[in-house]
Amino acid sequence: MALIVQKYGGTSVGTLERIRNVAQKALSRQRQGDQVVVVVSAMAGETNRLIKLALDLTELPDLREYDALISTGENVSVALLAIAIQSIGGKARSLVANQIPIFSEGVYKDGRIKKIGTQKIRKLLNHGSIVVAAGFQAVDQEGNIHTLGRGGSDTTAVALAAALNADLCEIYTDVDGVYTADPNICPDARKLDKISYDEVMEMASAGAKVLMIRSVELAKNYNVKLAVLSSLMDLPGTLVVKGDKEMEKTVVSGVAYDKNECKITVSRVPDQPGVAATVFKSLGDAHIIVDMIVQNVSEKGYTDLTFTVRKEDMARAKKLADVASRKLAAGEIKIDPNVAKVSIVGVGMRSAAGVAGRMFETLGQAGINIQAISTSEIKVSCLIDAKYTELAVRELHSAFNLAKAPAGSKPKKRAKN
């Protein structure tokens, strides 16, 4: 008997028909002889609806109440799925974070799982129930709800798989695996049979939405076996594994993009030691994630400091940047939400030369200006005008020969670096 953790995202439980489909999948897996824990997100669009309600009341809602509000979507999903499983002859029990329990630490909107109790889940499994657990939510020692960040249901699923020592964690989405690019932008994108933990983490940080970065970090740290599968089609998926020498032969494995970026520029910052710390320490203390940073000389004795944050953090980041600007006697704050980040990712980039140059050349030939650049061992990212996102993804996908080969044709040879 294997213990399987399945996670279904918002699209997979977006309608009652799809909830019934998930119920059939979970019950079918249990009837094969496995114990099954199902983690679900809120129904598609529900979290955004709840966020809008809060923001329609105030631009800066109290974060405790904000988390209490937006976590309720998962409460609906787990109850509906448990009812659906019961309606087709199965045994199921829904559990929210305080019932499992899943304990968190950290801050609201970005809680970190500290500890998971497994006794109740194991008891229910041993009595033949499918456990339906709410994703995205945890509670602190005082019982306050902390949400785990967008995509936090993936984190919940992997954390439960690690705590329960599960044999496999299956992440079900509306696509049947990890692709070389978004198939909605690149119809010729190719599904990968396997991908490394490191590549998936970088693709997640670059905006790819199949898996969330924190969940993959957990999977890598606790050696949780992951599979990405479709909840809508019965097709082979993508396995997430440790990297190997064979995988490193592929220089670039995929292209990702992220439109959830906002560019903030603090102009005429005095060019002296410690000024960057003044700006970024306040952002860090507020738990605002800063992605890309560029410092440009604007005039003698001054620089312009540009950085990006998530759009949902734009208002708070601007407020903190205003405070830092006044403290430094700097100039005006400029906000540009119409930007996007495009990235190329591949473990083979560790030992390949000329990859970044080819990326920059490709974007230049397409008439796309680069506003900022960031790199890691296996990723290069560029900030561009959001209106060119789809064009940039298609051009990079083609430049690095990532498309699937037409039926009956031989695969293209990769261009030398």
C-alpha positions as CSV (number, residue, x, y, z in Angstrom):
1,M,0.0,0.0,0.0
2,A,1.4,3.4,-1.1
3,L,0.6,6.8,0.5
4,I,-0.1,9.3,-2.2
5,V,-0.6,13.0,-1.8
6,Q,-2.5,14.6,-4.7
7,K,-2.8,18.4,-5.2
8,Y,-5.5,20.0,-7.4
9,G,-5.4,23.7,-8.3
10,G,-8.2,26.2,-8.7
11,T,-8.9,25.3,-12.4
12,S,-9.1,21.6,-11.5
13,V,-11.9,22.4,-9.0
14,G,-13.3,25.4,-10.8
15,T,-16.8,23.9,-11.3
16,L,-18.9,21.2,-9.7
17,E,-18.3,19.0,-12.8
18,R,-14.6,19.3,-12.3
19,I,-14.9,18.7,-8.6
20,R,-16.8,15.4,-9.4
21,N,-13.9,14.5,-11.8
22,V,-11.4,15.1,-9.0
23,A,-13.5,12.9,-6.7
24,Q,-13.5,10.1,-9.2
25,K,-9.7,10.3,-9.6
26,A,-9.0,10.3,-5.9
27,L,-11.5,7.4,-5.2
28,S,-10.1,5.4,-8.2
29,R,-6.6,5.8,-6.7
30,Q,-7.7,4.6,-3.3
31,R,-9.5,1.6,-4.8
32,Q,-6.2,0.6,-6.4
33,G,-5.1,0.0,-2.8
34,D,-3.4,3.3,-2.0
35,Q,-4.0,5.7,0.9
36,V,-4.8,9.1,-0.5
37,V,-4.5,12.7,0.8
38,V,-5.9,15.4,-1.5
39,V,-4.9,19.0,-1.2
40,V,-7.1,21.6,-3.0
41,S,-7.0,25.2,-3.8
42,A,-9.9,27.6,-3.9
43,M,-12.1,27.4,-7.0
44,A,-10.7,29.3,-10.0
45,G,-11.1,33.0,-9.6
46,E,-12.3,32.9,-6.0
47,T,-9.1,34.2,-4.3
48,N,-8.9,37.1,-6.7
49,R,-12.6,37.9,-6.0
50,L,-11.9,38.0,-2.3
51,I,-8.8,40.1,-2.7
52,K,-10.8,42.6,-4.8
53,L,-13.5,42.8,-2.1
54,A,-10.8,43.8,0.4
55,L,-9.1,46.3,-1.9
56,D,-12.4,47.9,-2.9
57,L,-12.8,48.8,0.8
58,T,-9.2,50.1,1.3
59,E,-5.9,50.2,-0.5
60,L,-4.1,48.8,2.5
61,P,-6.2,46.3,4.4
62,D,-5.2,45.0,7.8
63,L,-3.1,41.9,7.0
64,R,-4.6,39.7,9.7
65,E,-8.1,40.3,8.4
66,Y,-6.9,40.0,4.8
67,D,-5.5,36.5,5.5
68,A,-8.7,35.5,7.4
69,L,-10.7,36.6,4.3
70,I,-8.7,35.1,1.4
71,S,-8.2,31.8,3.1
72,T,-11.9,31.0,3.0
73,G,-11.9,29.9,-0.6
74,E,-10.1,26.7,0.3
75,N,-12.7,26.0,3.1
76,V,-15.4,25.8,0.4
77,S,-13.3,23.6,-1.9
78,V,-12.4,20.9,0.7
79,A,-16.0,20.6,1.9
80,L,-17.4,20.3,-1.7
81,L,-14.8,17.7,-2.6
82,A,-15.5,15.6,0.5
83,I,-19.2,15.7,-0.3
84,A,-18.5,14.7,-3.9
85,I,-16.4,11.7,-2.8
86,Q,-19.1,10.6,-0.4
87,S,-21.8,11.0,-3.1
88,I,-20.1,8.4,-5.3
89,G,-19.6,5.8,-2.5
90,G,-16.3,6.8,-0.9
91,K,-15.3,7.8,2.6
92,A,-13.9,11.3,2.9
93,R,-13.1,13.9,5.6
94,S,-12.3,17.5,5.0
95,L,-9.7,19.2,7.2
96,V,-8.7,22.9,7.3
97,A,-5.3,24.1,8.7
98,N,-6.3,24.3,12.4
99,Q,-7.9,20.8,12.3
100,I,-4.8,19.0,10.8
101,P,-3.0,21.1,12.4
102,I,-0.5,23.0,10.2
103,F,1.4,25.5,12.2
104,S,3.1,28.6,10.7
105,E,5.5,31.3,11.6
106,G,6.5,34.5,9.9
107,V,4.1,37.1,8.6
108,Y,0.7,37.4,7.2
109,K,0.4,36.8,3.4
110,D,3.7,34.9,3.5
111,G,3.5,32.4,6.3
112,R,6.1,29.6,6.6
113,I,5.1,26.1,7.7
114,K,6.8,25.3,11.0
115,K,5.2,22.0,12.0
116,I,2.5,19.6,10.8
117,G,0.6,17.2,13.0
118,T,0.0,13.9,11.3
119,Q,-1.8,11.9,13.9
120,K,-5.4,12.8,12.8
121,I,-4.6,12.3,9.1
122,R,-3.0,8.9,9.7
123,K,-6.0,7.8,11.8
124,L,-8.5,8.8,9.1
125,L,-6.4,7.1,6.4
126,N,-6.2,3.9,8.5
127,H,-10.0,3.9,8.8
128,G,-10.4,4.0,5.0
129,S,-11.1,7.7,4.5
130,I,-9.7,10.0,1.8
131,V,-8.4,13.0,3.6
132,V,-9.2,16.3,1.8
133,A,-6.9,19.0,3.2
134,A,-7.1,22.8,2.6
135,G,-4.1,24.2,0.8
136,F,-2.7,27.7,1.2
137,Q,-3.4,28.2,4.9
138,A,-1.8,27.6,8.3
139,V,-2.2,28.9,11.8
140,D,0.1,30.4,14.3
141,Q,0.3,29.5,18.0
142,E,-2.5,32.0,18.8
143,G,-4.7,30.5,16.1
144,N,-4.4,33.3,13.7
145,I,-4.6,32.3,10.0
146,H,-1.5,32.8,7.9
147,T,-1.8,32.3,4.2
148,L,1.3,30.8,2.5
149,G,1.6,33.1,-0.5
150,R,0.1,32.7,-4.0
151,G,0.5,29.1,-5.1
152,G,0.7,28.1,-1.4
153,S,-1.4,25.0,-2.0
154,D,1.6,23.4,-3.7
155,T,3.7,24.2,-0.6
156,T,1.0,22.6,1.6
157,A,0.9,19.4,-0.6
158,V,4.7,18.9,-0.6
159,A,5.0,19.7,3.1
160,L,2.3,17.1,3.9
161,A,4.0,14.6,1.7
162,A,7.3,15.2,3.5
163,A,5.6,15.0,7.0
164,L,3.7,11.8,6.1
165,N,6.8,10.3,4.3
166,A,4.5,9.8,1.2
167,D,5.6,7.7,-1.7
168,L,4.6,10.3,-4.3
169,C,3.3,13.8,-4.5
170,E,1.2,14.4,-7.6
171,I,0.6,18.0,-8.6
172,Y,-2.5,18.1,-10.9
173,T,-3.0,21.2,-13.0
174,D,-4.8,22.2,-16.2
175,V,-1.8,21.2,-18.3
176,D,-0.3,17.7,-18.6
177,G,3.3,18.5,-17.5
178,V,6.1,21.1,-17.7
179,Y,6.6,22.6,-21.1
180,T,9.5,24.4,-22.8
181,A,7.2,27.5,-22.8
182,D,3.6,28.4,-22.3
183,P,1.7,26.5,-24.9
184,N,-0.8,29.3,-25.2
185,I,2.0,31.5,-26.5
186,C,4.1,28.8,-28.3
187,P,1.8,26.2,-29.7
188,D,4.9,24.1,-30.7
189,A,6.2,24.0,-27.1
190,R,7.4,20.6,-26.1
191,K,6.5,18.7,-22.9
192,L,9.5,17.6,-20.9
193,D,9.5,14.0,-19.6
194,K,11.7,15.1,-16.7
195,I,13.2,18.2,-15.3
196,S,15.5,18.9,-12.4
197,Y,14.5,20.5,-9.1
198,D,16.9,23.4,-9.8
199,E,15.4,24.1,-13.2
200,V,11.8,24.0,-11.9
201,M,12.7,26.4,-9.1
202,E,14.3,28.9,-11.5
203,M,11.3,28.6,-13.9
204,A,9.0,29.2,-11.0
205,S,10.9,32.2,-9.8
206,A,10.8,33.5,-13.4
207,G,7.0,33.3,-13.5
208,A,6.2,29.8,-14.7
209,K,3.0,28.8,-12.9
210,V,3.1,25.0,-13.1
211,L,4.9,24.7,-9.8
212,M,5.7,27.2,-7.1
213,I,9.3,27.8,-6.0
214,R,8.8,27.2,-2.3
215,S,7.1,23.8,-2.9
216,V,10.0,22.7,-5.1
217,E,12.6,23.8,-2.5
218,L,10.7,21.7,0.0
219,A,10.6,18.7,-2.3
220,K,14.3,19.0,-3.0
221,N,15.2,19.4,0.7
222,Y,13.1,16.5,1.9
223,N,13.6,14.3,-1.2
224,V,9.9,14.3,-2.1
225,K,9.2,12.6,-5.4
226,L,7.1,14.9,-7.6
227,A,5.0,14.4,-10.7
228,V,3.1,17.1,-12.7
229,L,0.0,15.8,-14.3
230,S,-3.3,16.9,-15.9
231,S,-6.5,16.7,-13.9
232,L,-8.5,17.0,-17.2
233,M,-6.7,14.4,-19.3
234,D,-5.3,10.9,-18.6
235,L,-1.8,11.5,-20.0
236,P,1.8,10.9,-18.9
237,G,3.2,13.9,-17.0
238,T,6.6,15.3,-16.1
239,L,8.7,13.9,-13.3
240,V,10.8,16.4,-11.2
241,V,14.1,14.7,-10.3
242,K,17.7,15.5,-9.3
243,G,19.8,16.7,-12.2
244,D,22.1,14.4,-14.0
245,K,24.9,14.6,-16.7
246,E,22.4,13.6,-19.4
247,M,20.2,16.6,-18.6
248,E,23.1,19.0,-18.6
249,K,23.6,18.3,-22.3
250,T,20.6,20.5,-22.9
251,V,21.8,24.1,-22.5
252,V,18.3,25.8,-22.3
253,S,15.3,23.7,-21.1
254,G,12.6,26.4,-21.2
255,V,11.5,30.0,-21.5
256,A,9.4,31.6,-18.7
257,Y,7.7,34.9,-18.2
258,D,6.2,36.9,-15.4
259,K,3.8,39.9,-15.9
260,N,3.3,40.3,-12.1
261,E,6.2,42.8,-11.9
262,C,6.2,46.5,-11.1
263,K,9.2,48.7,-11.7
264,I,10.0,51.4,-9.1
265,T,12.7,54.0,-9.6
266,V,14.0,56.3,-6.8
267,S,15.7,59.2,-8.7
268,R,18.6,61.4,-7.7
269,V,19.8,59.2,-4.9
270,P,23.1,60.5,-3.4
271,D,26.0,58.4,-4.6
272,Q,27.4,57.4,-1.3
273,P,27.8,54.3,0.8
274,G,24.8,52.9,2.6
275,V,22.0,54.5,0.5
276,A,20.9,51.2,-1.1
277,A,20.7,49.7,2.4
278,T,18.4,52.5,3.5
279,V,15.9,51.7,0.7
280,F,16.1,47.9,0.7
281,K,16.3,47.3,4.5
282,S,12.8,48.9,4.9
283,L,11.4,46.7,2.1
284,G,13.0,43.6,3.6
285,D,11.6,44.4,7.1
286,A,8.2,44.7,5.5
287,H,8.7,41.2,3.9
288,I,8.4,42.7,0.4
289,I,10.4,40.6,-2.1
290,V,12.7,42.6,-4.4
291,D,13.6,40.8,-7.6
292,M,15.7,42.8,-10.0
293,I,17.9,45.8,-9.1
294,V,19.7,48.3,-11.3
295,Q,21.7,51.3,-10.2
296,N,22.5,53.9,-12.9
297,V,24.5,57.1,-12.6
298,S,22.1,59.9,-13.4
299,E,24.3,63.0,-12.9
300,K,27.4,63.9,-11.0
301,G,27.0,62.9,-7.4
302,Y,23.7,61.1,-7.9
303,T,22.3,57.8,-9.1
304,D,18.9,56.4,-10.0
305,L,18.0,53.2,-8.1
306,T,15.6,51.0,-9.9
307,F,14.1,47.7,-8.6
308,T,11.1,45.5,-9.2
309,V,8.5,44.1,-6.8
310,R,5.3,42.1,-7.2
311,K,2.3,44.1,-8.3
312,E,0.4,43.3,-5.2
313,D,3.2,44.9,-3.1
314,M,3.3,48.0,-5.3
315,A,1.4,50.4,-3.0
316,R,3.3,49.3,0.2
317,A,6.7,49.4,-1.7
318,K,6.0,52.9,-3.0
319,K,5.1,54.1,0.5
320,L,8.3,52.8,1.9
321,A,10.4,54.1,-1.0
322,D,8.8,57.5,-0.4
323,V,10.0,57.4,3.2
324,A,13.5,56.4,2.2
325,S,13.6,59.0,-0.5
326,R,12.8,61.8,2.0
327,K,15.4,60.4,4.5
328,L,18.0,60.5,1.8
329,A,16.9,63.8,0.3
330,A,16.5,62.0,-3.0
331,G,14.3,62.9,-6.0
332,E,10.9,61.7,-7.2
333,I,9.6,58.1,-7.1
334,K,8.6,56.7,-10.5
335,I,6.2,53.7,-10.8
336,D,5.9,51.5,-14.0
337,P,3.5,48.5,-13.7
338,N,3.6,47.9,-17.4
339,V,6.7,45.6,-17.4
340,A,7.4,41.9,-17.6
341,K,10.3,39.6,-17.0
342,V,11.3,37.0,-19.6
343,S,13.8,34.3,-18.7
344,I,15.7,31.3,-20.1
345,V,16.5,28.4,-17.8
346,G,18.7,25.3,-18.1
347,V,21.1,23.3,-16.0
348,G,23.4,23.1,-19.1
349,M,24.0,26.8,-18.8
350,R,26.5,26.1,-16.0
351,S,29.1,24.9,-18.5
352,A,28.0,26.7,-21.7
353,A,29.3,30.1,-23.0
354,G,27.5,32.7,-25.0
355,V,24.0,31.9,-23.8
356,A,23.3,35.3,-22.4
357,G,24.7,37.0,-25.5
358,R,22.4,35.0,-27.8
359,M,19.4,36.0,-25.6
360,F,20.3,39.7,-25.8
361,E,20.9,39.4,-29.5
362,T,17.6,37.7,-30.1
363,L,15.7,40.4,-28.2
364,G,17.6,43.2,-29.9
365,Q,16.8,41.8,-33.4
366,A,13.1,41.7,-32.4
367,G,13.2,45.4,-31.5
368,I,12.8,44.7,-27.7
369,N,14.6,47.0,-25.3
370,I,16.1,45.5,-22.2
371,Q,15.4,47.6,-19.0
372,A,17.2,45.4,-16.4
373,I,19.1,42.0,-16.3
374,S,19.5,39.4,-13.6
375,T,21.3,36.1,-13.7
376,S,22.0,32.9,-11.8
377,E,24.0,29.8,-12.6
378,I,21.2,28.4,-14.7
379,K,18.9,31.4,-15.5
380,V,19.1,34.7,-17.4
381,S,16.2,37.2,-16.9
382,C,15.5,40.4,-18.7
383,L,12.9,43.1,-17.8
384,I,11.1,44.4,-20.9
385,D,7.9,46.4,-21.8
386,A,4.9,44.2,-21.0
387,K,3.5,44.6,-24.5
388,Y,6.4,42.6,-26.0
389,T,6.1,39.6,-23.6
390,E,4.5,37.2,-26.1
391,L,6.9,38.2,-28.9
392,A,9.9,37.8,-26.6
393,V,8.9,34.3,-25.5
394,R,8.3,33.1,-29.1
395,E,11.6,34.6,-30.3
396,L,13.6,33.0,-27.5
397,H,11.8,29.7,-27.8
398,S,12.8,29.6,-31.5
399,A,16.3,30.9,-31.0
400,F,17.2,28.1,-28.6
401,N,15.5,25.4,-30.7
402,L,13.0,24.3,-28.0
403,A,10.1,23.5,-30.3
404,K,8.8,19.9,-30.7
405,A,9.8,18.4,-34.0
406,P,7.0,18.0,-36.6
407,A,5.7,14.4,-37.0
408,G,8.1,12.3,-39.1
409,S,11.0,14.9,-39.0
410,K,14.4,14.6,-37.4
411,P,15.1,16.8,-34.4
412,K,17.0,20.1,-35.1
413,K,20.6,20.3,-34.0
414,R,21.3,23.0,-31.5
415,A,23.3,25.9,-32.6
416,K,26.7,26.1,-31.1
417,N,27.4,28.7,-28.5
